[in-house]
Amino acid sequence: LIWAMTTLIASGVLHGRHNWSLVYLFAAIWGLCYGWKYPTDITIYTTIMPHGSESELIGFKALADGVLVWAPNLCFTLMNETGVEMHYCLASLVVWFLGALQVSYLMNPYDKVVAHAAAYNVMHEDEQVIVETRRQPSN
């Protein structure tokens, strides 16, 4: 939400060279938001996934990131190249953020998801033991 508010304020404030020095303030806030986002994403994602499926689910996350990350950038670039004013291009990024926020609200509360993952791990604990014993080298 801080990122979206900063982007909306920046799109309203940054109109020309007279206040261009404010870009550094906005860039610092955007940098903090992005620096906070990626470790938080991985932490949340790894705490809610069942044990034994880490590689598949991290691979799925990398695929989803790779497929979806280009869309806002493409929209911004197309708007900019067709002559739309920069503050509208910048504000259009907030639309993508709000869409992502709406999708995240569809997820169950974090505590409930972690409890579900823990219950799944307990329920399938025997299967993990069988896989682990098969991986041990024989003498």
Secondary structure, DSSP 8 states (H G I E B T S, - for coil): -HHHHHHHHHHHH--SGGGTTHHHHHHHHHHHHHHHHHHHHHHHHHHHS-TT-HHHHHHHHHHHHHHHTHHHHHHHHHHHHTT--HHHHHHHHHHHHHHHHHHHTTS--HHHHHHHHHHHHHHTHHHHHHHHHHHS---
